[in-house]
């Protein structure tokens, strides 16, 4: 995030500030949910390339002059990174006492300790997973990238210093070494991705090092820069294209970083290379490029402050979601705060107006680290003291850690390493109605409810589900190896097997995000046509009930504040429009029955939030066991005839109706 210190850098290149501005605005736009910035998270990767370029160039230049010193290098890093970072961490702890739940306060202070020890990427990596707590409930989550950068700074100077000392003037020694290290890092990331460890490839330093090293190679390769004019402009245009396309089109998920990170990083490296030797041009104060350069200069503080401001602004809303105008106002506030941070915290330390000597800089950094560690430890201990309201909220918040594995058949018929489900999940039973449940986690979460409401003596439920995998025969557009494997397995299976019914469900809201709706419908139509030709009837379940944030957290905060939960504020409104669009776009008849979950469950668009005292879902949409049973109590009669409904459930319903009739 930080880039190089002005103390040792060559003349300030305004184009690097433009690149910083592009990177930070992409990240902030993505986090603030700006329209069309679907892949803005790659701004972090662009920052990594910039850092590698600047730091390696500085070290190599100082080594060539015989002026390099590890003490001076790390003094500059301390001055550049720690003051603004530590102030942000300290201020983030202030609203924790009233805006965070008990478990969240404890996690915040643990993550603060990880920030001070340069290990927050490892801390958040250990918490990562398909159903982990939402990122928007972790105020210091964005510091993972700073930890990766700090760890890189611990290793790179030693490598560059060692190679240059050993090479003794061999010009290609350093570029070749960096190239080999970059290739090894990139290969490691691909291996982790292919092995299903995408979180490791995302959070850990070794599989991310190639991005820094790509910038390092630009700094030391010695390749002549493109000539001013058409060649230079063409290289710059291509670099912007390589970065803009993924910013506007990539989606977060298990397919990143890997190959998807290659284009934006190459684009950033090409941008840096194409600007070598280009002089800064005089510009008016209101020039867009002058404004962009200023945004680049404050980019570090802007990155630091934008995320905790967004998190705590959400916590102030009952539905834990911000409207468009609120996000716009928050962006303006973030820029103002970042400007103050840059002017009054970053600059005084970098220009030695504060802590003028190396000894003072290291001493102040050590003291601040001790204070933050002590404060975090104290906060962690005090987080155990709870009020009655906090305890009530804590009971609801505990569902954020809900064990969904037995309910979803995790590891067997849902979430397998290679994407294919075992034969036991697809074995038909003679003499029973064989129902195949096919899709992603939004199919798997209905299994328990179907099992509850269908007679096991009459119905055999088969299950083929994988995270993020839409139930179609064409999974190429999803970019996930597990989805391609499941699609291939289902093509082969349904070519020779004839279930009595296929029930299809998925996270249609995610699959239909603009501009993907038409492609989703096209893939579904093609799959439905093949099933119809095979004489296999299909029930397609429409969009699930989805909430604007994690339902347990919203319920817990409402309890903490003594506010009655409002379904209208909690439920996403766009699911109803999608439900209508899907019904209009998909063919009626031809072996297909479209069942609207929302029509069945949400009377007059008022969706249930709890089943008894249990949240309907344990996150933004995935159902608890009680939630699954409740939803399927409404939907199962629409899928299969009454004859195969569970007798015990029918009897319980009959008793309830009789009891209602006897009441005055």
FISELUM-821964 format. One record per residue (C-alpha): chain; residue in one letter; x, y, z. Coordinates in steps of 0.5 Angstrom, whole numbers, padded with zeros to 4 digits. Layout:
BEGIN
[A A [X Y Z]];
...
***
This chain:
BEGIN
[A X [0000 0000 0000]];
[A X [0005 0005 0002]];
[A X [0010 0006 -0004]];
[A X [0017 0009 -0003]];
[A X [0020 0014 0002]];
[A X [0021 0021 -0001]];
[A X [0027 0021 0003]];
[A X [0031 0016 -0002]];
[A X [0026 0016 -0008]];
[A X [0028 0019 -0015]];
[A X [0024 0025 -0017]];
[A X [0017 0024 -0016]];
[A X [0013 0021 -0022]];
[A X [0006 0024 -0022]];
[A X [0004 0018 -0026]];
[A X [0006 0013 -0020]];
[A X [0001 0018 -0016]];
[A X [-0004 0017 -0022]];
[A X [-0003 0009 -0021]];
[A X [-0004 0009 -0014]];
[A X [-0010 0013 -0015]];
[A X [-0013 0008 -0019]];
[A X [-0011 0003 -0015]];
[A X [-0014 0006 -0008]];
[A X [-0021 0008 -0012]];
[A X [-0022 0001 -0015]];
[A X [-0021 -0002 -0008]];
[A X [-0026 0004 -0004]];
[A X [-0031 0003 -0010]];
[A X [-0031 -0004 -0009]];
[A X [-0032 -0004 -0002]];
[A X [-0037 0002 -0002]];
[A X [-0041 -0002 -0007]];
[A X [-0040 0003 -0013]];
[A X [-0044 0001 -0019]];
[A X [-0040 -0004 -0024]];
[A X [-0034 -0004 -0020]];
[A X [-0034 -0011 -0019]];
[A X [-0027 -0013 -0019]];
[A X [-0024 -0007 -0015]];
[A X [-0021 -0011 -0010]];
[A X [-0015 -0012 -0015]];
[A X [-0013 -0005 -0013]];
[A X [-0009 -0009 -0008]];
[A X [-0005 -0013 -0013]];
[A X [-0003 -0006 -0017]];
[A X [-0001 -0003 -0010]];
[A X [0004 -0009 -0009]];
[A X [0007 -0008 -0016]];
[A X [0008 -0001 -0014]];
[A X [0011 -0003 -0008]];
[A X [0016 -0008 -0011]];
[A X [0018 -0003 -0016]];
[A X [0020 0003 -0012]];
[A X [0023 -0001 -0006]];
[A X [0027 -0005 -0011]];
[A X [0029 0001 -0015]];
[A X [0031 0005 -0008]];
[A X [0035 -0001 -0006]];
[A X [0039 -0003 -0012]];
[A X [0041 0005 -0013]];
[A X [0043 0005 -0006]];
[A X [0047 -0001 -0007]];
[A X [0050 0002 -0013]];
[A X [0053 0008 -0010]];
[A X [0055 0004 -0004]];
[A X [0050 0008 0001]];
[A X [0045 0002 0003]];
[A X [0044 0001 0010]];
[A X [0039 -0004 0013]];
[A X [0038 0001 0019]];
[A X [0036 0007 0014]];
[A X [0032 0002 0010]];
[A X [0027 0000 0016]];
[A X [0027 0007 0019]];
[A X [0024 0010 0013]];
[A X [0019 0004 0013]];
[A X [0017 0005 0020]];
[A X [0016 0013 0018]];
[A X [0012 0011 0012]];
[A X [0008 0005 0015]];
[A X [0007 0006 0022]];
[A X [0004 0013 0025]];
[A X [-0002 0013 0020]];
[A X [-0003 0005 0021]];
[A X [-0003 0006 0029]];
[A X [-0007 0012 0030]];
[A X [-0012 0008 0025]];
[A X [-0012 0002 0030]];
[A X [-0013 0006 0036]];
[A X [-0019 0010 0034]];
[A X [-0022 0004 0031]];
[A X [-0022 0001 0038]];
[A X [-0026 0007 0041]];
[A X [-0033 0006 0038]];
[A X [-0032 -0002 0039]];
[A X [-0035 -0001 0046]];
[A X [-0042 0001 0044]];
[A X [-0042 -0001 0036]];
[A X [-0039 -0008 0037]];
[A X [-0042 -0015 0040]];
[A X [-0038 -0018 0045]];
[A X [-0035 -0023 0041]];
[A X [-0033 -0018 0035]];
[A X [-0030 -0014 0041]];
[A X [-0026 -0019 0043]];
[A X [-0024 -0021 0035]];
[A X [-0022 -0013 0034]];
[A X [-0017 -0013 0040]];
[A X [-0014 -0020 0037]];
[A X [-0014 -0017 0030]];
[A X [-0010 -0011 0033]];
[A X [-0005 -0015 0036]];
[A X [-0004 -0018 0030]];
[A X [-0003 -0012 0026]];
[A X [0002 -0010 0031]];
[A X [0006 -0016 0030]];
[A X [0005 -0016 0022]];
[A X [0001 -0022 0022]];
[A X [-0006 -0020 0021]];
[A X [-0006 -0024 0014]];
[A X [-0005 -0030 0018]];
[A X [-0010 -0028 0023]];
[A X [-0015 -0027 0018]];
[A X [-0013 -0033 0014]];
[A X [-0014 -0038 0020]];
[A X [-0021 -0035 0020]];
[A X [-0023 -0036 0012]];
[A X [-0028 -0040 0009]];
[A X [-0034 -0041 0005]];
[A X [-0039 -0039 0011]];
[A X [-0034 -0035 0015]];
[A X [-0036 -0029 0018]];
[A X [-0038 -0023 0013]];
[A X [-0032 -0019 0012]];
[A X [-0036 -0013 0013]];
[A X [-0036 -0014 0021]];
[A X [-0029 -0014 0021]];
[A X [-0026 -0007 0022]];
[A X [-0019 -0009 0021]];
[A X [-0019 -0014 0016]];
[A X [-0016 -0009 0011]];
[A X [-0010 -0009 0014]];
[A X [-0008 -0016 0012]];
[A X [-0005 -0013 0005]];
[A X [-0001 -0009 0010]];
[A X [0002 -0015 0013]];
[A X [0004 -0018 0007]];
[A X [0007 -0012 0005]];
[A X [0011 -0012 0011]];
[A X [0013 -0019 0011]];
[A X [0016 -0018 0004]];
[A X [0020 -0012 0006]];
[A X [0023 -0016 0011]];
[A X [0026 -0021 0006]];
[A X [0027 -0017 0000]];
[A X [0033 -0012 0002]];
[A X [0036 -0019 0005]];
[A X [0035 -0022 -0002]];
[A X [0037 -0016 -0006]];
[A X [0043 -0014 -0002]];
[A X [0046 -0022 -0002]];
[A X [0045 -0023 -0009]];
[A X [0049 -0016 -0011]];
[A X [0054 -0018 -0006]];
[A X [0055 -0025 -0009]];
[A X [0054 -0023 -0016]];
[A X [0060 -0017 -0016]];
[A X [0058 -0013 -0022]];
[A X [0054 -0019 -0026]];
[A X [0048 -0015 -0029]];
[A X [0043 -0020 -0030]];
[A X [0044 -0024 -0023]];
[A X [0039 -0020 -0020]];
[A X [0034 -0020 -0025]];
[A X [0035 -0027 -0026]];
[A X [0034 -0029 -0019]];
[A X [0028 -0024 -0018]];
[A X [0025 -0028 -0024]];
[A X [0026 -0035 -0021]];
[A X [0023 -0033 -0015]];
[A X [0017 -0030 -0018]];
[A X [0016 -0036 -0022]];
[A X [0016 -0040 -0016]];
[A X [0011 -0036 -0012]];
[A X [0006 -0036 -0018]];
[A X [0007 -0043 -0019]];
[A X [0006 -0044 -0011]];
[A X [-0001 -0040 -0012]];
[A X [-0003 -0044 -0018]];
[A X [-0002 -0050 -0014]];
[A X [-0006 -0048 -0008]];
[A X [-0012 -0046 -0012]];
[A X [-0012 -0052 -0016]];
[A X [-0012 -0056 -0009]];
[A X [-0018 -0052 -0006]];
[A X [-0013 -0048 -0002]];
[A X [-0015 -0041 -0005]];
[A X [-0015 -0037 0002]];
[A X [-0008 -0039 0003]];
[A X [-0006 -0037 -0004]];
[A X [-0010 -0030 -0003]];
[A X [-0008 -0029 0005]];
[A X [-0001 -0031 0005]];
[A X [0006 -0028 0003]];
[A X [0009 -0033 -0001]];
[A X [0004 -0034 -0006]];
[A X [0003 -0027 -0007]];
[A X [0011 -0025 -0007]];
[A X [0011 -0025 -0015]];
[A X [0006 -0019 -0015]];
[A X [0012 -0015 -0012]];
[A X [0017 -0018 -0016]];
[A X [0014 -0017 -0022]];
[A X [0015 -0009 -0020]];
[A X [0022 -0011 -0018]];
[A X [0023 -0014 -0025]];
[A X [0021 -0007 -0028]];
[A X [0026 -0003 -0023]];
[A X [0032 -0007 -0025]];
[A X [0031 -0011 -0032]];
[A X [0035 -0005 -0035]];
[A X [0030 -0006 -0041]];
[A X [0029 0001 -0045]];
[A X [0023 0005 -0044]];
[A X [0018 0006 -0050]];
[A X [0020 0012 -0054]];
[A X [0016 0018 -0053]];
[A X [0010 0019 -0058]];
[A X [0006 0013 -0061]];
[A X [0010 0007 -0057]];
[A X [0009 0010 -0050]];
[A X [0002 0012 -0051]];
[A X [0000 0005 -0054]];
[A X [0004 0002 -0048]];
[A X [0000 0006 -0043]];
[A X [-0007 0005 -0046]];
[A X [-0006 -0003 -0046]];
[A X [-0004 -0002 -0039]];
[A X [-0010 0001 -0037]];
[A X [-0014 -0004 -0041]];
[A X [-0011 -0010 -0037]];
[A X [-0013 -0006 -0031]];
[A X [-0019 -0003 -0033]];
[A X [-0023 -0010 -0035]];
[A X [-0022 -0014 -0029]];
[A X [-0024 -0008 -0025]];
[A X [-0030 -0008 -0028]];
[A X [-0031 -0015 -0029]];
[A X [-0028 -0020 -0024]];
[A X [-0032 -0023 -0018]];
[A X [-0029 -0024 -0012]];
[A X [-0029 -0032 -0010]];
[A X [-0025 -0038 -0010]];
[A X [-0022 -0036 -0017]];
[A X [-0018 -0031 -0015]];
[A X [-0012 -0029 -0015]];
[A X [-0009 -0035 -0019]];
[A X [-0009 -0033 -0027]];
[A X [-0014 -0028 -0026]];
[A X [-0009 -0023 -0022]];
[A X [-0004 -0024 -0028]];
[A X [-0007 -0019 -0033]];
[A X [-0008 -0013 -0028]];
[A X [-0001 -0014 -0025]];
[A X [0002 -0014 -0032]];
[A X [-0002 -0008 -0033]];
[A X [0001 -0004 -0027]];
[A X [0008 -0007 -0029]];
[A X [0007 -0004 -0036]];
[A X [0004 0002 -0034]];
[A X [0011 0003 -0029]];
[A X [0015 0001 -0035]];
[A X [0012 0006 -0040]];
[A X [0013 0012 -0035]];
[A X [0020 0011 -0034]];
[A X [0024 0018 -0036]];
[A X [0018 0021 -0038]];
[A X [0018 0028 -0035]];
[A X [0012 0031 -0030]];
[A X [0008 0036 -0034]];
[A X [0006 0043 -0031]];
[A X [-0001 0043 -0030]];
[A X [-0007 0047 -0027]];
[A X [-0009 0046 -0020]];
[A X [-0016 0044 -0022]];
[A X [-0013 0039 -0028]];
[A X [-0016 0032 -0027]];
[A X [-0009 0029 -0027]];
[A X [-0007 0034 -0022]];
[A X [-0013 0032 -0018]];
[A X [-0011 0024 -0019]];
[A X [-0004 0026 -0017]];
[A X [-0007 0028 -0010]];
[A X [-0011 0022 -0009]];
[A X [-0005 0018 -0010]];
[A X [-0001 0022 -0005]];
[A X [-0006 0021 0000]];
[A X [-0008 0014 -0002]];
[A X [-0005 0010 0004]];
[A X [-0009 0014 0009]];
[A X [-0015 0013 0004]];
[A X [-0014 0006 0004]];
[A X [-0013 0006 0012]];
[A X [-0019 0010 0014]];
[A X [-0024 0008 0009]];
[A X [-0026 0001 0011]];
[A X [-0027 0002 0019]];
[A X [-0031 0008 0017]];
[A X [-0035 0004 0012]];
[A X [-0036 -0002 0018]];
[A X [-0038 0003 0023]];
[A X [-0043 0007 0019]];
[A X [-0046 0000 0017]];
[A X [-0047 -0002 0024]];
[A X [-0051 0005 0026]];
[A X [-0056 0002 0021]];
[A X [-0062 -0003 0023]];
[A X [-0061 -0007 0017]];
[A X [-0053 -0006 0017]];
[A X [-0053 -0003 0010]];
[A X [-0052 0004 0007]];
[A X [-0056 0007 0002]];
[A X [-0053 0010 -0005]];
[A X [-0053 0017 -0002]];
[A X [-0050 0015 0005]];
[A X [-0044 0012 0001]];
[A X [-0043 0018 -0003]];
[A X [-0043 0022 0004]];
[A X [-0039 0017 0007]];
[A X [-0034 0017 0001]];
[A X [-0033 0025 0002]];
[A X [-0032 0024 0009]];
[A X [-0027 0019 0008]];
[A X [-0023 0023 0003]];
[A X [-0023 0029 0008]];
[A X [-0020 0025 0014]];
[A X [-0015 0022 0009]];
[A X [-0013 0028 0007]];
[A X [-0012 0030 0015]];
[A X [-0008 0024 0016]];
[A X [-0004 0025 0011]];
[A X [-0002 0032 0012]];
[A X [-0002 0032 0020]];
[A X [0001 0025 0021]];
[A X [0004 0022 0015]];
[A X [0008 0028 0013]];
[A X [0011 0030 0019]];
[A X [0014 0024 0021]];
[A X [0016 0023 0014]];
[A X [0019 0030 0013]];
[A X [0023 0029 0020]];
[A X [0019 0034 0023]];
[A X [0017 0029 0029]];
[A X [0022 0024 0031]];
[A X [0028 0027 0028]];
[A X [0033 0022 0029]];
[A X [0033 0015 0027]];
[A X [0034 0013 0035]];
[A X [0027 0017 0036]];
[A X [0024 0014 0030]];
[A X [0025 0007 0033]];
[A X [0024 0009 0040]];
[A X [0017 0012 0039]];
[A X [0015 0006 0034]];
[A X [0017 0001 0040]];
[A X [0013 0005 0045]];
[A X [0007 0006 0041]];
[A X [0007 -0002 0039]];
[A X [0008 -0003 0047]];
[A X [0002 0001 0048]];
[A X [-0003 -0002 0043]];
[A X [-0001 -0009 0045]];
[A X [-0002 -0007 0052]];
[A X [-0009 -0004 0050]];
[A X [-0011 -0009 0046]];
[A X [-0010 -0014 0051]];
[A X [-0014 -0010 0056]];
[A X [-0019 -0010 0052]];
[A X [-0019 -0017 0050]];
[A X [-0020 -0018 0058]];
[A X [-0025 -0013 0059]];
[A X [-0029 -0016 0053]];
[A X [-0031 -0022 0057]];
[A X [-0036 -0017 0062]];
[A X [-0043 -0017 0059]];
[A X [-0049 -0014 0061]];
[A X [-0056 -0017 0060]];
[A X [-0057 -0014 0053]];
[A X [-0051 -0016 0051]];
[A X [-0052 -0023 0053]];
[A X [-0059 -0024 0050]];
[A X [-0055 -0021 0043]];
[A X [-0050 -0026 0044]];
[A X [-0054 -0032 0044]];
[A X [-0057 -0029 0037]];
[A X [-0050 -0028 0035]];
[A X [-0047 -0035 0037]];
[A X [-0051 -0037 0030]];
[A X [-0046 -0033 0026]];
[A X [-0041 -0039 0028]];
[A X [-0047 -0044 0027]];
[A X [-0045 -0051 0025]];
[A X [-0048 -0052 0018]];
[A X [-0044 -0059 0016]];
[A X [-0049 -0064 0018]];
[A X [-0055 -0060 0016]];
[A X [-0052 -0059 0009]];
[A X [-0048 -0066 0009]];
[A X [-0042 -0062 0008]];
[A X [-0036 -0066 0006]];
[A X [-0040 -0072 0002]];
[A X [-0046 -0069 -0002]];
[A X [-0044 -0062 -0001]];
[A X [-0037 -0059 -0002]];
[A X [-0032 -0064 -0004]];
[A X [-0025 -0063 -0006]];
[A X [-0025 -0065 -0013]];
[A X [-0032 -0062 -0014]];
[A X [-0035 -0069 -0016]];
[A X [-0040 -0072 -0011]];
[A X [-0040 -0079 -0008]];
[A X [-0044 -0085 -0012]];
[A X [-0048 -0086 -0005]];
[A X [-0051 -0079 -0006]];
[A X [-0053 -0080 -0013]];
[A X [-0056 -0088 -0012]];
[A X [-0063 -0089 -0014]];
[A X [-0068 -0093 -0009]];
[A X [-0072 -0098 -0013]];
[A X [-0080 -0097 -0011]];
[A X [-0079 -0090 -0008]];
[A X [-0080 -0083 -0012]];
[A X [-0072 -0081 -0013]];
[A X [-0071 -0074 -0012]];
[A X [-0065 -0070 -0014]];
[A X [-0063 -0064 -0011]];
[A X [-0058 -0060 -0015]];
[A X [-0054 -0054 -0015]];
[A X [-0050 -0050 -0010]];
[A X [-0050 -0048 -0003]];
[A X [-0057 -0045 -0004]];
[A X [-0060 -0052 -0006]];
[A X [-0056 -0056 0000]];
[A X [-0059 -0052 0005]];
[A X [-0066 -0055 0003]];
[A X [-0064 -0062 0004]];
[A X [-0066 -0062 0011]];
[A X [-0073 -0059 0010]];
[A X [-0074 -0064 0005]];
[A X [-0072 -0070 0009]];
[A X [-0076 -0067 0014]];
[A X [-0083 -0066 0010]];
[A X [-0082 -0072 0005]];
[A X [-0084 -0079 0007]];
[A X [-0077 -0083 0008]];
[A X [-0081 -0089 0006]];
[A X [-0084 -0086 -0001]];
[A X [-0078 -0081 -0003]];
[A X [-0071 -0082 -0004]];
[A X [-0067 -0075 -0004]];
[A X [-0061 -0075 -0008]];
[A X [-0056 -0069 -0007]];
[A X [-0051 -0066 -0012]];
[A X [-0049 -0059 -0009]];
[A X [-0042 -0055 -0009]];
[A X [-0041 -0048 -0007]];
[A X [-0042 -0043 -0012]];
[A X [-0044 -0048 -0018]];
[A X [-0050 -0046 -0022]];
[A X [-0054 -0053 -0024]];
[A X [-0053 -0053 -0031]];
[A X [-0049 -0057 -0036]];
[A X [-0044 -0051 -0038]];
[A X [-0040 -0049 -0032]];
[A X [-0035 -0046 -0036]];
[A X [-0037 -0039 -0035]];
[A X [-0036 -0040 -0027]];
[A X [-0029 -0040 -0028]];
[A X [-0028 -0045 -0022]];
[A X [-0025 -0052 -0023]];
[A X [-0030 -0056 -0018]];
[A X [-0036 -0053 -0022]];
[A X [-0034 -0056 -0028]];
[A X [-0032 -0062 -0025]];
[A X [-0039 -0063 -0022]];
[A X [-0043 -0060 -0029]];
[A X [-0039 -0066 -0032]];
[A X [-0041 -0071 -0027]];
[A X [-0048 -0069 -0028]];
[A X [-0048 -0069 -0036]];
[A X [-0045 -0077 -0035]];
[A X [-0050 -0078 -0029]];
[A X [-0057 -0076 -0033]];
[A X [-0055 -0079 -0039]];
[A X [-0056 -0086 -0036]];
[A X [-0060 -0084 -0030]];
[A X [-0068 -0082 -0030]];
[A X [-0069 -0079 -0023]];
[A X [-0077 -0078 -0022]];
[A X [-0076 -0071 -0021]];
[A X [-0070 -0066 -0021]];
[A X [-0070 -0060 -0016]];
[A X [-0065 -0054 -0018]];
[A X [-0063 -0048 -0014]];
[A X [-0058 -0044 -0013]];
[A X [-0056 -0037 -0011]];
[A X [-0059 -0034 -0017]];
[A X [-0058 -0027 -0014]];
[A X [-0051 -0028 -0015]];
[A X [-0051 -0031 -0022]];
[A X [-0055 -0026 -0025]];
[A X [-0051 -0020 -0023]];
[A X [-0051 -0015 -0029]];
[A X [-0049 -0017 -0034]];
[A X [-0050 -0024 -0033]];
[A X [-0057 -0025 -0033]];
[A X [-0058 -0026 -0040]];
[A X [-0052 -0031 -0040]];
[A X [-0055 -0035 -0034]];
[A X [-0062 -0036 -0037]];
[A X [-0059 -0038 -0043]];
[A X [-0055 -0044 -0039]];
[A X [-0061 -0045 -0035]];
[A X [-0065 -0046 -0042]];
[A X [-0060 -0050 -0045]];
[A X [-0060 -0055 -0039]];
[A X [-0068 -0055 -0038]];
[A X [-0068 -0057 -0046]];
[A X [-0064 -0063 -0045]];
[A X [-0067 -0065 -0039]];
[A X [-0074 -0065 -0042]];
[A X [-0071 -0069 -0048]];
[A X [-0069 -0074 -0043]];
[A X [-0076 -0074 -0040]];
[A X [-0074 -0072 -0034]];
[A X [-0079 -0067 -0030]];
[A X [-0076 -0061 -0027]];
[A X [-0078 -0056 -0021]];
[A X [-0074 -0050 -0021]];
[A X [-0074 -0046 -0014]];
[A X [-0073 -0039 -0015]];
[A X [-0069 -0034 -0011]];
[A X [-0068 -0035 -0003]];
[A X [-0070 -0030 0002]];
[A X [-0064 -0026 0003]];
[A X [-0062 -0021 0008]];
[A X [-0058 -0015 0007]];
[A X [-0053 -0017 0012]];
[A X [-0052 -0023 0016]];
[A X [-0058 -0024 0020]];
[A X [-0056 -0026 0027]];
[A X [-0052 -0020 0027]];
[A X [-0058 -0016 0025]];
[A X [-0062 -0019 0030]];
[A X [-0057 -0019 0035]];
[A X [-0056 -0011 0034]];
[A X [-0063 -0010 0034]];
[A X [-0063 -0014 0041]];
[A X [-0057 -0010 0044]];
[A X [-0061 -0003 0042]];
[A X [-0068 -0005 0044]];
[A X [-0070 -0004 0037]];
[A X [-0076 -0009 0034]];
[A X [-0073 -0012 0028]];
[A X [-0077 -0010 0022]];
[A X [-0077 -0015 0016]];
[A X [-0077 -0009 0011]];
[A X [-0071 -0006 0013]];
[A X [-0067 -0013 0014]];
[A X [-0069 -0017 0007]];
[A X [-0066 -0015 0000]];
[A X [-0072 -0012 -0004]];
[A X [-0068 -0014 -0011]];
[A X [-0070 -0021 -0010]];
[A X [-0077 -0020 -0011]];
[A X [-0075 -0017 -0018]];
[A X [-0071 -0022 -0020]];
[A X [-0076 -0027 -0018]];
[A X [-0081 -0024 -0023]];
[A X [-0076 -0023 -0028]];
[A X [-0074 -0031 -0028]];
[A X [-0081 -0033 -0028]];
[A X [-0082 -0029 -0034]];
[A X [-0075 -0031 -0038]];
[A X [-0076 -0039 -0036]];
[A X [-0080 -0043 -0041]];
[A X [-0087 -0045 -0037]];
[A X [-0089 -0052 -0038]];
[A X [-0084 -0057 -0042]];
[A X [-0083 -0061 -0036]];
[A X [-0081 -0055 -0032]];
[A X [-0085 -0052 -0026]];
[A X [-0082 -0046 -0023]];
[A X [-0084 -0045 -0015]];
[A X [-0083 -0038 -0012]];
[A X [-0080 -0039 -0005]];
[A X [-0082 -0032 -0004]];
[A X [-0089 -0033 -0006]];
[A X [-0089 -0039 -0001]];
[A X [-0086 -0036 0005]];
[A X [-0086 -0028 0005]];
[A X [-0094 -0027 0005]];
[A X [-0095 -0019 0003]];
[A X [-0087 -0019 0002]];
[A X [-0086 -0020 0009]];
[A X [-0081 -0025 0010]];
[A X [-0080 -0029 0017]];
[A X [-0074 -0027 0021]];
[A X [-0074 -0033 0026]];
[A X [-0077 -0040 0027]];
[A X [-0078 -0039 0034]];
[A X [-0072 -0036 0037]];
[A X [-0068 -0039 0032]];
[A X [-0066 -0034 0026]];
[A X [-0068 -0037 0019]];
[A X [-0061 -0036 0017]];
[A X [-0054 -0036 0020]];
[A X [-0051 -0031 0015]];
[A X [-0054 -0027 0010]];
[A X [-0059 -0033 0007]];
[A X [-0056 -0040 0008]];
[A X [-0062 -0043 0012]];
[A X [-0061 -0046 0019]];
[A X [-0064 -0053 0020]];
[A X [-0070 -0050 0023]];
[A X [-0070 -0045 0018]];
[A X [-0070 -0050 0012]];
[A X [-0076 -0054 0016]];
[A X [-0080 -0048 0016]];
[A X [-0079 -0046 0009]];
[A X [-0080 -0053 0006]];
[A X [-0086 -0054 0010]];
[A X [-0089 -0048 0005]];
[A X [-0085 -0051 -0001]];
[A X [-0085 -0058 -0001]];
[A X [-0093 -0059 -0002]];
[A X [-0092 -0055 -0008]];
[A X [-0086 -0060 -0011]];
[A X [-0089 -0067 -0009]];
[A X [-0096 -0069 -0008]];
[A X [-0099 -0070 -0001]];
[A X [-0098 -0077 -0002]];
[A X [-0091 -0077 -0001]];
[A X [-0091 -0072 0005]];
[A X [-0089 -0074 0012]];
[A X [-0094 -0077 0016]];
[A X [-0092 -0075 0022]];
[A X [-0091 -0068 0020]];
[A X [-0098 -0068 0017]];
[A X [-0101 -0071 0023]];
[A X [-0098 -0065 0027]];
[A X [-0101 -0060 0022]];
[A X [-0108 -0063 0023]];
[A X [-0107 -0063 0031]];
[A X [-0105 -0055 0030]];
[A X [-0111 -0054 0026]];
[A X [-0116 -0057 0030]];
[A X [-0113 -0053 0036]];
[A X [-0114 -0047 0032]];
[A X [-0121 -0049 0031]];
[A X [-0122 -0050 0038]];
[A X [-0120 -0043 0041]];
[A X [-0125 -0038 0041]];
***
